[in-house]
């Protein structure tokens, strides 16, 4: 079994285990009337922090990921997904929603809060990428160590550190950042997400054999773009 196949197997196993665990936070929110397949705008439930969309905002073709920053499979496939959405940046919109599995990943929610706090200063995707790309460096840190580690990234990105610290402090309570993470999580529960990463392309759940294979994922995206009458990037024609 290849390394990536093993990672997918582990991710699926974790999904089965997490489906047996009772989560808090987002599960308490009423999102019964929310359309999961559209980009969420800022509202009172999500702490006035809407979905983070990358690429062609407003495109009729949307790829949504429910991810956990500390999830090994998410970290392993991040470079592949990042390359794909950058390739289709003029055709596709990509949305990332937080689904921290805190029963397994002690630093996942803090990492999500770090990205959201950076987003409040216009640096969401920069922080998002740095966190995933350094996953092995912070995953096993203590709460004090991870705080200093993430503050170092905030400094590197030129953020107002005092504001960043105040915003990330709200990760564990009902403030903007905490509400945003809980809201994303509630959307994931409604979508029957029980493991990460989980991907939906225009509302259709993608099998692990599709999203983990660049060729198959590209074919799926191309099919949706063609259906929507959107010209493919020159290199994929």
VOPA-496461 format. One record per residue (C-alpha): residue in three letters; residue number from 0; x, y, z. Coordinates in nm, 4 decimals. Layout:
// residues N
<node><residuo>Ala</residuo><num>NUM</num><u>X</u><v>Y</v><w>Z</w></node>
...
***
This chain:
// residues 237
<node><residuo>Unk</residuo><num>0</num><u>0.0000</u><v>0.0000</v><w>0.0000</w></node>
<node><residuo>Unk</residuo><num>1</num><u>0.1439</u><v>0.3377</v><w>-0.1012</w></node>
<node><residuo>Unk</residuo><num>2</num><u>0.1979</u><v>0.6151</v><w>0.1528</w></node>
<node><residuo>Unk</residuo><num>3</num><u>-0.0906</u><v>0.8228</v><w>0.0173</w></node>
<node><residuo>Unk</residuo><num>4</num><u>-0.3226</u><v>0.5192</v><w>0.0039</w></node>
<node><residuo>Unk</residuo><num>5</num><u>-0.2331</u><v>0.4466</v><w>0.3660</w></node>
<node><residuo>Unk</residuo><num>6</num><u>-0.3123</u><v>0.8053</v><w>0.4623</w></node>
<node><residuo>Unk</residuo><num>7</num><u>-0.6524</u><v>0.7835</v><w>0.2920</w></node>
<node><residuo>Unk</residuo><num>8</num><u>-0.7206</u><v>0.4572</v><w>0.4779</w></node>
<node><residuo>Unk</residuo><num>9</num><u>-0.6318</u><v>0.6218</v><w>0.8084</w></node>
<node><residuo>Unk</residuo><num>10</num><u>-0.8501</u><v>0.9238</v><w>0.7255</w></node>
<node><residuo>Unk</residuo><num>11</num><u>-1.1475</u><v>0.6966</v><w>0.6529</w></node>
<node><residuo>Unk</residuo><num>12</num><u>-1.0883</u><v>0.5038</v><w>0.9746</w></node>
<node><residuo>Unk</residuo><num>13</num><u>-1.0765</u><v>0.8268</v><w>1.1706</w></node>
<node><residuo>Unk</residuo><num>14</num><u>-1.4006</u><v>0.9287</v><w>1.0007</w></node>
<node><residuo>Unk</residuo><num>15</num><u>-1.5721</u><v>0.6157</v><w>1.1257</w></node>
<node><residuo>Unk</residuo><num>16</num><u>-1.4410</u><v>0.6726</v><w>1.4767</w></node>
<node><residuo>Unk</residuo><num>17</num><u>-1.5360</u><v>1.0394</v><w>1.4849</w></node>
<node><residuo>Unk</residuo><num>18</num><u>-1.8884</u><v>0.9589</v><w>1.3738</w></node>
<node><residuo>Unk</residuo><num>19</num><u>-1.9223</u><v>0.7795</v><w>1.7084</w></node>
<node><residuo>Unk</residuo><num>20</num><u>-1.8062</u><v>1.0796</v><w>1.9090</w></node>
<node><residuo>Unk</residuo><num>21</num><u>-2.0446</u><v>1.3478</v><w>2.0342</w></node>
<node><residuo>Unk</residuo><num>22</num><u>-1.9126</u><v>1.6943</v><w>1.9455</w></node>
<node><residuo>Unk</residuo><num>23</num><u>-2.0036</u><v>2.0246</v><w>2.1042</w></node>
<node><residuo>Unk</residuo><num>24</num><u>-2.0142</u><v>2.3817</v><w>1.9776</w></node>
<node><residuo>Unk</residuo><num>25</num><u>-2.1357</u><v>2.3820</v><w>1.6214</w></node>
<node><residuo>Unk</residuo><num>26</num><u>-2.3848</u><v>2.1003</v><w>1.6776</w></node>
<node><residuo>Unk</residuo><num>27</num><u>-2.5921</u><v>2.3385</v><w>1.8907</w></node>
<node><residuo>Unk</residuo><num>28</num><u>-2.6505</u><v>2.5835</v><w>1.6065</w></node>
<node><residuo>Unk</residuo><num>29</num><u>-2.9655</u><v>2.5683</v><w>1.3975</w></node>
<node><residuo>Unk</residuo><num>30</num><u>-2.8504</u><v>2.5556</v><w>1.0354</w></node>
<node><residuo>Unk</residuo><num>31</num><u>-3.1466</u><v>2.3531</v><w>0.9128</w></node>
<node><residuo>Unk</residuo><num>32</num><u>-3.2452</u><v>2.6181</v><w>0.6597</w></node>
<node><residuo>Unk</residuo><num>33</num><u>-2.8944</u><v>2.6948</v><w>0.5349</w></node>
<node><residuo>Unk</residuo><num>34</num><u>-2.8077</u><v>2.6021</v><w>0.1756</w></node>
<node><residuo>Unk</residuo><num>35</num><u>-2.4742</u><v>2.4252</v><w>0.2186</w></node>
<node><residuo>Unk</residuo><num>36</num><u>-2.3811</u><v>2.4545</v><w>-0.1460</w></node>
<node><residuo>Unk</residuo><num>37</num><u>-2.3604</u><v>2.8317</v><w>-0.1702</w></node>
<node><residuo>Unk</residuo><num>38</num><u>-2.0970</u><v>3.0663</v><w>-0.0323</w></node>
<node><residuo>Unk</residuo><num>39</num><u>-2.2061</u><v>3.1799</v><w>0.3118</w></node>
<node><residuo>Unk</residuo><num>40</num><u>-2.2169</u><v>3.5531</v><w>0.3711</w></node>
<node><residuo>Unk</residuo><num>41</num><u>-2.1366</u><v>3.7166</v><w>0.7034</w></node>
<node><residuo>Unk</residuo><num>42</num><u>-2.4230</u><v>3.6764</v><w>0.9485</w></node>
<node><residuo>Unk</residuo><num>43</num><u>-2.4952</u><v>3.6765</v><w>1.3194</w></node>
<node><residuo>Unk</residuo><num>44</num><u>-2.4454</u><v>3.3006</v><w>1.3542</w></node>
<node><residuo>Unk</residuo><num>45</num><u>-2.1002</u><v>3.2887</v><w>1.1946</w></node>
<node><residuo>Unk</residuo><num>46</num><u>-1.9638</u><v>3.5797</v><w>1.3937</w></node>
<node><residuo>Unk</residuo><num>47</num><u>-2.0018</u><v>3.8041</v><w>1.0898</w></node>
<node><residuo>Unk</residuo><num>48</num><u>-1.7230</u><v>3.6137</v><w>0.9158</w></node>
<node><residuo>Unk</residuo><num>49</num><u>-1.8496</u><v>3.4661</v><w>0.5917</w></node>
<node><residuo>Unk</residuo><num>50</num><u>-1.6987</u><v>3.1834</v><w>0.3893</w></node>
<node><residuo>Unk</residuo><num>51</num><u>-1.3457</u><v>3.2305</v><w>0.2636</w></node>
<node><residuo>Unk</residuo><num>52</num><u>-1.3589</u><v>3.1902</v><w>-0.1138</w></node>
<node><residuo>Unk</residuo><num>53</num><u>-1.0511</u><v>3.1622</v><w>-0.3328</w></node>
<node><residuo>Unk</residuo><num>54</num><u>-1.0424</u><v>3.1972</v><w>-0.7102</w></node>
<node><residuo>Unk</residuo><num>55</num><u>-1.3318</u><v>3.3076</v><w>-0.9302</w></node>
<node><residuo>Unk</residuo><num>56</num><u>-1.5693</u><v>3.4411</v><w>-0.6671</w></node>
<node><residuo>Unk</residuo><num>57</num><u>-1.9264</u><v>3.3999</v><w>-0.7891</w></node>
<node><residuo>Unk</residuo><num>58</num><u>-1.8439</u><v>3.1151</v><w>-1.0261</w></node>
<node><residuo>Unk</residuo><num>59</num><u>-2.1253</u><v>2.8619</v><w>-1.0768</w></node>
<node><residuo>Unk</residuo><num>60</num><u>-1.8721</u><v>2.5890</v><w>-1.0052</w></node>
<node><residuo>Unk</residuo><num>61</num><u>-1.7754</u><v>2.5586</v><w>-0.6392</w></node>
<node><residuo>Unk</residuo><num>62</num><u>-1.5412</u><v>2.3181</v><w>-0.4620</w></node>
<node><residuo>Unk</residuo><num>63</num><u>-1.5929</u><v>2.3084</v><w>-0.0853</w></node>
<node><residuo>Unk</residuo><num>64</num><u>-1.3537</u><v>2.1448</v><w>0.1591</w></node>
<node><residuo>Unk</residuo><num>65</num><u>-1.4316</u><v>2.0644</v><w>0.5211</w></node>
<node><residuo>Unk</residuo><num>66</num><u>-1.0894</u><v>2.0398</v><w>0.6787</w></node>
<node><residuo>Unk</residuo><num>67</num><u>-0.8981</u><v>2.0050</v><w>1.0030</w></node>
<node><residuo>Unk</residuo><num>68</num><u>-0.5625</u><v>2.1846</v><w>1.0103</w></node>
<node><residuo>Unk</residuo><num>69</num><u>-0.4086</u><v>1.9104</v><w>1.2262</w></node>
<node><residuo>Unk</residuo><num>70</num><u>-0.5457</u><v>1.6213</v><w>1.0200</w></node>
<node><residuo>Unk</residuo><num>71</num><u>-0.2535</u><v>1.4285</v><w>0.8607</w></node>
<node><residuo>Unk</residuo><num>72</num><u>-0.4457</u><v>1.3536</v><w>0.5409</w></node>
<node><residuo>Unk</residuo><num>73</num><u>-0.5453</u><v>1.7202</v><w>0.5058</w></node>
<node><residuo>Unk</residuo><num>74</num><u>-0.1835</u><v>1.8243</v><w>0.5472</w></node>
<node><residuo>Unk</residuo><num>75</num><u>-0.0541</u><v>1.5633</v><w>0.3048</w></node>
<node><residuo>Unk</residuo><num>76</num><u>-0.2942</u><v>1.6570</v><w>0.0274</w></node>
<node><residuo>Unk</residuo><num>77</num><u>-0.2847</u><v>2.0315</v><w>0.0865</w></node>
<node><residuo>Unk</residuo><num>78</num><u>-0.0091</u><v>2.0963</v><w>-0.1741</w></node>
<node><residuo>Unk</residuo><num>79</num><u>-0.2032</u><v>1.8986</v><w>-0.4338</w></node>
<node><residuo>Unk</residuo><num>80</num><u>-0.5320</u><v>2.0786</v><w>-0.3629</w></node>
<node><residuo>Unk</residuo><num>81</num><u>-0.3569</u><v>2.4164</v><w>-0.3498</w></node>
<node><residuo>Unk</residuo><num>82</num><u>-0.1986</u><v>2.3566</v><w>-0.6920</w></node>
<node><residuo>Unk</residuo><num>83</num><u>-0.5356</u><v>2.2540</v><w>-0.8353</w></node>
<node><residuo>Unk</residuo><num>84</num><u>-0.7301</u><v>2.5557</v><w>-0.7139</w></node>
<node><residuo>Unk</residuo><num>85</num><u>-0.4546</u><v>2.7899</v><w>-0.8290</w></node>
<node><residuo>Unk</residuo><num>86</num><u>-0.4662</u><v>2.6294</v><w>-1.1729</w></node>
<node><residuo>Unk</residuo><num>87</num><u>-0.8416</u><v>2.6912</v><w>-1.1886</w></node>
<node><residuo>Unk</residuo><num>88</num><u>-0.8375</u><v>3.0300</v><w>-1.0144</w></node>
<node><residuo>Unk</residuo><num>89</num><u>-1.0055</u><v>3.1999</v><w>-1.3129</w></node>
<node><residuo>Unk</residuo><num>90</num><u>-1.2827</u><v>2.9408</v><w>-1.3451</w></node>
<node><residuo>Unk</residuo><num>91</num><u>-1.3558</u><v>2.7888</v><w>-1.0057</w></node>
<node><residuo>Unk</residuo><num>92</num><u>-1.4279</u><v>2.9158</v><w>-0.6571</w></node>
<node><residuo>Unk</residuo><num>93</num><u>-1.2858</u><v>2.7185</v><w>-0.3663</w></node>
<node><residuo>Unk</residuo><num>94</num><u>-1.4270</u><v>2.7406</v><w>-0.0147</w></node>
<node><residuo>Unk</residuo><num>95</num><u>-1.2630</u><v>2.6069</v><w>0.2995</w></node>
<node><residuo>Unk</residuo><num>96</num><u>-1.4752</u><v>2.5363</v><w>0.6063</w></node>
<node><residuo>Unk</residuo><num>97</num><u>-1.3399</u><v>2.4465</v><w>0.9486</w></node>
<node><residuo>Unk</residuo><num>98</num><u>-1.4115</u><v>2.0994</v><w>1.0823</w></node>
<node><residuo>Unk</residuo><num>99</num><u>-1.1676</u><v>2.0559</v><w>1.3737</w></node>
<node><residuo>Unk</residuo><num>100</num><u>-1.1872</u><v>1.7069</v><w>1.5218</w></node>
<node><residuo>Unk</residuo><num>101</num><u>-1.0865</u><v>1.8144</v><w>1.8686</w></node>
<node><residuo>Unk</residuo><num>102</num><u>-1.1297</u><v>1.4696</v><w>2.0228</w></node>
<node><residuo>Unk</residuo><num>103</num><u>-0.8310</u><v>1.3551</v><w>1.8159</w></node>
<node><residuo>Unk</residuo><num>104</num><u>-0.6426</u><v>1.6753</v><w>1.7359</w></node>
<node><residuo>Unk</residuo><num>105</num><u>-0.5803</u><v>1.8931</v><w>2.0409</w></node>
<node><residuo>Unk</residuo><num>106</num><u>-0.4401</u><v>2.1880</v><w>1.8439</w></node>
<node><residuo>Unk</residuo><num>107</num><u>-0.6844</u><v>2.1803</v><w>1.5524</w></node>
<node><residuo>Unk</residuo><num>108</num><u>-0.9234</u><v>2.4436</v><w>1.6840</w></node>
<node><residuo>Unk</residuo><num>109</num><u>-0.6418</u><v>2.6791</v><w>1.7840</w></node>
<node><residuo>Unk</residuo><num>110</num><u>-0.5024</u><v>2.6473</v><w>1.4327</w></node>
<node><residuo>Unk</residuo><num>111</num><u>-0.8427</u><v>2.7235</v><w>1.2839</w></node>
<node><residuo>Unk</residuo><num>112</num><u>-0.8717</u><v>3.0252</v><w>1.5123</w></node>
<node><residuo>Unk</residuo><num>113</num><u>-0.5296</u><v>3.1437</v><w>1.4005</w></node>
<node><residuo>Unk</residuo><num>114</num><u>-0.6356</u><v>3.1373</v><w>1.0357</w></node>
<node><residuo>Unk</residuo><num>115</num><u>-0.9647</u><v>3.3120</v><w>1.1127</w></node>
<node><residuo>Unk</residuo><num>116</num><u>-0.7918</u><v>3.5798</v><w>1.3215</w></node>
<node><residuo>Unk</residuo><num>117</num><u>-0.5509</u><v>3.6432</v><w>1.0350</w></node>
<node><residuo>Unk</residuo><num>118</num><u>-0.8500</u><v>3.6642</v><w>0.8041</w></node>
<node><residuo>Unk</residuo><num>119</num><u>-0.9879</u><v>3.9522</v><w>1.0075</w></node>
<node><residuo>Unk</residuo><num>120</num><u>-0.6756</u><v>4.1402</v><w>0.8967</w></node>
<node><residuo>Unk</residuo><num>121</num><u>-0.6981</u><v>4.0332</v><w>0.5333</w></node>
<node><residuo>Unk</residuo><num>122</num><u>-0.4424</u><v>3.7506</v><w>0.5514</w></node>
<node><residuo>Unk</residuo><num>123</num><u>-0.6602</u><v>3.4398</v><w>0.5679</w></node>
<node><residuo>Unk</residuo><num>124</num><u>-0.5147</u><v>3.2397</v><w>0.2789</w></node>
<node><residuo>Unk</residuo><num>125</num><u>-0.1581</u><v>3.3339</v><w>0.3647</w></node>
<node><residuo>Unk</residuo><num>126</num><u>-0.2033</u><v>3.2004</v><w>0.7181</w></node>
<node><residuo>Unk</residuo><num>127</num><u>-0.4091</u><v>2.9035</v><w>0.5988</w></node>
<node><residuo>Unk</residuo><num>128</num><u>-0.1229</u><v>2.7891</v><w>0.3782</w></node>
<node><residuo>Unk</residuo><num>129</num><u>0.1510</u><v>2.8513</v><w>0.6361</w></node>
<node><residuo>Unk</residuo><num>130</num><u>-0.0345</u><v>2.6465</v><w>0.8964</w></node>
<node><residuo>Unk</residuo><num>131</num><u>-0.0831</u><v>2.3491</v><w>0.6668</w></node>
<node><residuo>Unk</residuo><num>132</num><u>0.2696</u><v>2.3646</v><w>0.5310</w></node>
<node><residuo>Unk</residuo><num>133</num><u>0.4188</u><v>2.3542</v><w>0.8817</w></node>
<node><residuo>Unk</residuo><num>134</num><u>0.1732</u><v>2.1039</v><w>1.0314</w></node>
<node><residuo>Unk</residuo><num>135</num><u>0.4440</u><v>1.8754</v><w>1.1684</w></node>
<node><residuo>Unk</residuo><num>136</num><u>0.6084</u><v>2.1677</v><w>1.3483</w></node>
<node><residuo>Unk</residuo><num>137</num><u>0.3122</u><v>2.2634</v><w>1.5680</w></node>
<node><residuo>Unk</residuo><num>138</num><u>0.0857</u><v>1.9564</v><w>1.5928</w></node>
<node><residuo>Unk</residuo><num>139</num><u>0.2438</u><v>1.8264</v><w>1.9129</w></node>
<node><residuo>Unk</residuo><num>140</num><u>0.3091</u><v>2.1571</v><w>2.0852</w></node>
<node><residuo>Unk</residuo><num>141</num><u>0.1604</u><v>2.2454</v><w>2.4220</w></node>
<node><residuo>Unk</residuo><num>142</num><u>-0.1012</u><v>2.5203</v><w>2.4366</w></node>
<node><residuo>Unk</residuo><num>143</num><u>0.1609</u><v>2.7743</v><w>2.5450</w></node>
<node><residuo>Unk</residuo><num>144</num><u>0.4087</u><v>2.6654</v><w>2.2786</w></node>
<node><residuo>Unk</residuo><num>145</num><u>0.1536</u><v>2.6700</v><w>1.9969</w></node>
<node><residuo>Unk</residuo><num>146</num><u>0.0402</u><v>3.0190</v><w>2.0967</w></node>
<node><residuo>Unk</residuo><num>147</num><u>0.3944</u><v>3.1515</v><w>2.0636</w></node>
<node><residuo>Unk</residuo><num>148</num><u>0.4418</u><v>2.9559</v><w>1.7411</w></node>
<node><residuo>Unk</residuo><num>149</num><u>0.1302</u><v>3.1015</v><w>1.5757</w></node>
<node><residuo>Unk</residuo><num>150</num><u>0.2082</u><v>3.4501</v><w>1.7042</w></node>
<node><residuo>Unk</residuo><num>151</num><u>0.5389</u><v>3.4162</v><w>1.5226</w></node>
<node><residuo>Unk</residuo><num>152</num><u>0.3482</u><v>3.3606</v><w>1.1992</w></node>
<node><residuo>Unk</residuo><num>153</num><u>0.1286</u><v>3.6618</v><w>1.2735</w></node>
<node><residuo>Unk</residuo><num>154</num><u>0.4416</u><v>3.8730</v><w>1.3067</w></node>
<node><residuo>Unk</residuo><num>155</num><u>0.5858</u><v>3.7310</v><w>0.9835</w></node>
<node><residuo>Unk</residuo><num>156</num><u>0.2656</u><v>3.8268</v><w>0.7996</w></node>
<node><residuo>Unk</residuo><num>157</num><u>0.2783</u><v>4.1802</v><w>0.9386</w></node>
<node><residuo>Unk</residuo><num>158</num><u>-0.0386</u><v>4.1525</v><w>1.1441</w></node>
<node><residuo>Unk</residuo><num>159</num><u>-0.1330</u><v>4.3819</v><w>1.4294</w></node>
<node><residuo>Unk</residuo><num>160</num><u>-0.0251</u><v>4.1419</v><w>1.7046</w></node>
<node><residuo>Unk</residuo><num>161</num><u>-0.2429</u><v>4.2928</v><w>1.9781</w></node>
<node><residuo>Unk</residuo><num>162</num><u>-0.5547</u><v>4.2604</v><w>1.7609</w></node>
<node><residuo>Unk</residuo><num>163</num><u>-0.4534</u><v>3.9103</v><w>1.6530</w></node>
<node><residuo>Unk</residuo><num>164</num><u>-0.4110</u><v>3.8014</v><w>2.0154</w></node>
<node><residuo>Unk</residuo><num>165</num><u>-0.7488</u><v>3.9475</v><w>2.1108</w></node>
<node><residuo>Unk</residuo><num>166</num><u>-0.9238</u><v>3.7828</v><w>1.8164</w></node>
<node><residuo>Unk</residuo><num>167</num><u>-0.7663</u><v>3.4400</v><w>1.8623</w></node>
<node><residuo>Unk</residuo><num>168</num><u>-0.8584</u><v>3.4514</v><w>2.2311</w></node>
<node><residuo>Unk</residuo><num>169</num><u>-1.2172</u><v>3.4204</v><w>2.1106</w></node>
<node><residuo>Unk</residuo><num>170</num><u>-1.1562</u><v>3.0777</v><w>1.9584</w></node>
<node><residuo>Unk</residuo><num>171</num><u>-1.2948</u><v>2.9012</v><w>2.2640</w></node>
<node><residuo>Unk</residuo><num>172</num><u>-1.5896</u><v>3.1260</v><w>2.3389</w></node>
<node><residuo>Unk</residuo><num>173</num><u>-1.8743</u><v>3.3098</v><w>2.1741</w></node>
<node><residuo>Unk</residuo><num>174</num><u>-1.6918</u><v>3.5813</v><w>1.9875</w></node>
<node><residuo>Unk</residuo><num>175</num><u>-1.6454</u><v>3.6288</v><w>1.6141</w></node>
<node><residuo>Unk</residuo><num>176</num><u>-1.3717</u><v>3.3685</v><w>1.5655</w></node>
<node><residuo>Unk</residuo><num>177</num><u>-1.5289</u><v>3.1110</v><w>1.7959</w></node>
<node><residuo>Unk</residuo><num>178</num><u>-1.8690</u><v>3.1533</v><w>1.6337</w></node>
<node><residuo>Unk</residuo><num>179</num><u>-1.7220</u><v>3.1199</v><w>1.2845</w></node>
<node><residuo>Unk</residuo><num>180</num><u>-1.5547</u><v>2.7886</v><w>1.3671</w></node>
<node><residuo>Unk</residuo><num>181</num><u>-1.8683</u><v>2.6533</v><w>1.5347</w></node>
<node><residuo>Unk</residuo><num>182</num><u>-2.0818</u><v>2.7621</v><w>1.2395</w></node>
<node><residuo>Unk</residuo><num>183</num><u>-1.8549</u><v>2.5894</v><w>0.9870</w></node>
<node><residuo>Unk</residuo><num>184</num><u>-1.8601</u><v>2.2785</v><w>1.2010</w></node>
<node><residuo>Unk</residuo><num>185</num><u>-2.2398</u><v>2.2832</v><w>1.2167</w></node>
<node><residuo>Unk</residuo><num>186</num><u>-2.2563</u><v>2.3062</v><w>0.8380</w></node>
<node><residuo>Unk</residuo><num>187</num><u>-2.0268</u><v>2.0057</v><w>0.8172</w></node>
<node><residuo>Unk</residuo><num>188</num><u>-2.2471</u><v>1.8057</v><w>1.0524</w></node>
<node><residuo>Unk</residuo><num>189</num><u>-2.5492</u><v>1.8936</v><w>0.8401</w></node>
<node><residuo>Unk</residuo><num>190</num><u>-2.3587</u><v>1.7717</v><w>0.5344</w></node>
<node><residuo>Unk</residuo><num>191</num><u>-2.2892</u><v>1.4429</v><w>0.7196</w></node>
<node><residuo>Unk</residuo><num>192</num><u>-1.9162</u><v>1.5058</v><w>0.7331</w></node>
<node><residuo>Unk</residuo><num>193</num><u>-1.7546</u><v>1.2568</v><w>0.9720</w></node>
<node><residuo>Unk</residuo><num>194</num><u>-1.3906</u><v>1.2785</v><w>0.8704</w></node>
<node><residuo>Unk</residuo><num>195</num><u>-1.1456</u><v>1.5120</v><w>0.7040</w></node>
<node><residuo>Unk</residuo><num>196</num><u>-1.0787</u><v>1.6178</v><w>0.4425</w></node>
<node><residuo>Unk</residuo><num>197</num><u>-1.4245</u><v>1.5981</v><w>0.2853</w></node>
<node><residuo>Unk</residuo><num>198</num><u>-1.4915</u><v>1.7634</v><w>-0.0497</w></node>
<node><residuo>Unk</residuo><num>199</num><u>-1.8093</u><v>1.8627</v><w>-0.2299</w></node>
<node><residuo>Unk</residuo><num>200</num><u>-1.8069</u><v>1.9741</v><w>-0.5935</w></node>
<node><residuo>Unk</residuo><num>201</num><u>-2.1246</u><v>2.1666</v><w>-0.6743</w></node>
<node><residuo>Unk</residuo><num>202</num><u>-2.2999</u><v>1.9836</v><w>-0.3944</w></node>
<node><residuo>Unk</residuo><num>203</num><u>-2.1805</u><v>1.6348</v><w>-0.4865</w></node>
<node><residuo>Unk</residuo><num>204</num><u>-1.9688</u><v>1.4467</v><w>-0.2342</w></node>
<node><residuo>Unk</residuo><num>205</num><u>-1.6385</u><v>1.3466</v><w>-0.3913</w></node>
<node><residuo>Unk</residuo><num>206</num><u>-1.5046</u><v>0.9996</v><w>-0.3243</w></node>
<node><residuo>Unk</residuo><num>207</num><u>-1.1560</u><v>0.9816</v><w>-0.1728</w></node>
<node><residuo>Unk</residuo><num>208</num><u>-1.0353</u><v>0.8118</v><w>-0.4896</w></node>
<node><residuo>Unk</residuo><num>209</num><u>-1.1322</u><v>1.1265</v><w>-0.6796</w></node>
<node><residuo>Unk</residuo><num>210</num><u>-1.0086</u><v>1.4128</v><w>-0.4621</w></node>
<node><residuo>Unk</residuo><num>211</num><u>-0.6829</u><v>1.2311</v><w>-0.3838</w></node>
<node><residuo>Unk</residuo><num>212</num><u>-0.5993</u><v>1.1799</v><w>-0.7520</w></node>
<node><residuo>Unk</residuo><num>213</num><u>-0.5107</u><v>1.4989</v><w>-0.9420</w></node>
<node><residuo>Unk</residuo><num>214</num><u>-0.6141</u><v>1.3525</v><w>-1.2775</w></node>
<node><residuo>Unk</residuo><num>215</num><u>-0.9535</u><v>1.2383</v><w>-1.1524</w></node>
<node><residuo>Unk</residuo><num>216</num><u>-1.0184</u><v>1.5590</v><w>-0.9616</w></node>
<node><residuo>Unk</residuo><num>217</num><u>-0.9281</u><v>1.7664</v><w>-1.2665</w></node>
<node><residuo>Unk</residuo><num>218</num><u>-1.1622</u><v>1.5573</v><w>-1.4813</w></node>
<node><residuo>Unk</residuo><num>219</num><u>-1.4463</u><v>1.6123</v><w>-1.2329</w></node>
<node><residuo>Unk</residuo><num>220</num><u>-1.3852</u><v>1.9870</v><w>-1.2281</w></node>
<node><residuo>Unk</residuo><num>221</num><u>-1.3631</u><v>2.0037</v><w>-1.6071</w></node>
<node><residuo>Unk</residuo><num>222</num><u>-1.6955</u><v>1.8238</v><w>-1.6381</w></node>
<node><residuo>Unk</residuo><num>223</num><u>-1.8676</u><v>2.0779</v><w>-1.4129</w></node>
<node><residuo>Unk</residuo><num>224</num><u>-1.7073</u><v>2.3723</v><w>-1.5928</w></node>
<node><residuo>Unk</residuo><num>225</num><u>-1.8127</u><v>2.2344</v><w>-1.9303</w></node>
<node><residuo>Unk</residuo><num>226</num><u>-2.1649</u><v>2.1815</v><w>-1.7998</w></node>
<node><residuo>Unk</residuo><num>227</num><u>-2.1700</u><v>2.5452</v><w>-1.6873</w></node>
<node><residuo>Unk</residuo><num>228</num><u>-2.0363</u><v>2.6669</v><w>-2.0230</w></node>
<node><residuo>Unk</residuo><num>229</num><u>-1.7073</u><v>2.7902</v><w>-1.8767</w></node>
<node><residuo>Unk</residuo><num>230</num><u>-1.3945</u><v>2.7626</v><w>-2.0908</w></node>
<node><residuo>Unk</residuo><num>231</num><u>-1.1241</u><v>2.5405</v><w>-1.9435</w></node>
<node><residuo>Unk</residuo><num>232</num><u>-0.7741</u><v>2.6658</v><w>-1.8691</w></node>
<node><residuo>Unk</residuo><num>233</num><u>-0.5633</u><v>2.6432</v><w>-2.1848</w></node>
<node><residuo>Unk</residuo><num>234</num><u>-0.3414</u><v>2.3680</v><w>-2.0435</w></node>
<node><residuo>Unk</residuo><num>235</num><u>-0.6372</u><v>2.1325</v><w>-1.9820</w></node>
<node><residuo>Unk</residuo><num>236</num><u>-0.7994</u><v>2.1482</v><w>-2.3258</w></node>
***
